[in-house]
């Protein structure tokens, strides 16, 4: 009996011990741009309340973005984004779950800029696809800035662009990530 | 044997414990704090701020202007000699402005009776979800119309106020599902002037409007008003419009058939003379183009 209690304690301990390795933000910036070169107006939006959590020990990094949180310059564009393209009532969240593949090369205890490669699964509009991106981590004063940009092919996520607006809305969106992570306590 | 099994179970427990940790959902560590969902207003119950003729529960976004061009053609039952009504057209041009999430104003002018009209629409309560949610939208509309035709009889003293009419409306609407919205709108129209003393100045009506989405960019709409007291019983009928909303990039086209010609509340509620059972129905369209006047700075 004693042994079981001890082992249960061990299980709980192994789960809890790595807490200080985790960093997070609830105010991450994610910007997307799907403007074609021929478009008279910018087709872009920004979400300033994205959630990002990373585990420096394992290199796991995850994002959660509420689609309704994207802000646009034009209200109509925001309406079309939510209603016609990403269907944010049906698919409220976009999530990314991945890994920093070269996590070992980042020294989280030393200030500096570290190039990283991130690989993982992006779930958007009900579709999950593998995504790879190059980015950089900036460690400074106990905080980690995560920056990356990568293209997303909208058709991969079953987001269709009607022929009528094909000259304005690109088939490929450029996603820019800009998050400042703080230690998770 | 027993000890071996017990130890094996314990070992499995330890292993699964650490394995679960390796793929753990990091997001749960942060997300769990927000157990109470934030209050969120339900938007886009209708594609436009009008169902067809009647005001809808939908508002313009603040800082936008909606330029509306409305056309009503002649009765379709006139056949080929009037090209099913297309030879005649009546129109209204309007400018609506979104001032706040729940406040908009607008002006317009119709060729029918050369009427100028203006209105405001304000929602003290809006349908929302999350903490402190409310199940439906309550909006009030107040409007004024002015007939600018030359005086019919110049031999008498004509008062300016006889040109005016007012309307007051309450809209109770709910977006039931992504594709289905329904609203009721009790309305009172007050005419300052009616031709005969036997006719009522105040007309009471109950509007029922709805939308059923077919695709992401297309919807069926309907808009009906029941008159409790018409100006003249055998002349004025309940307006009924059936339509289809088509949304292209920047425009909303509302194509419809209706027995009314008028395009403001006074005209279509109190002066609809067509009858559906006699196919005195007109084709018409509303064209709505929304412009962003004030950019919401997001950078």
Interface residues (C-beta under 8 A of the other chain):
Chain A: X3 X4 X7 X8 X10 X11 X12 X14 X15 X18 X22 X24 X26 X45 X46 X51 X53 X54 X55 X58 X60 X61 X62 X64 X68 X71 X72 X73 X74 X75 X76 X78 X79 X80 X82 X83 X84 X87 X89 X90 X95 X162 X164 X165 X168 X184
Chain B: X6 X10 X13 X14 X17 X18 X20 X21 X22 X24 X25 X26 X27 X29 X30 X31 X40 X43 X44 X60 X61 X62 X63 X64 X98 X178 X216 X217 X247 X248 X249 X250 X290 X292 X295 X296 X297 X298 X299
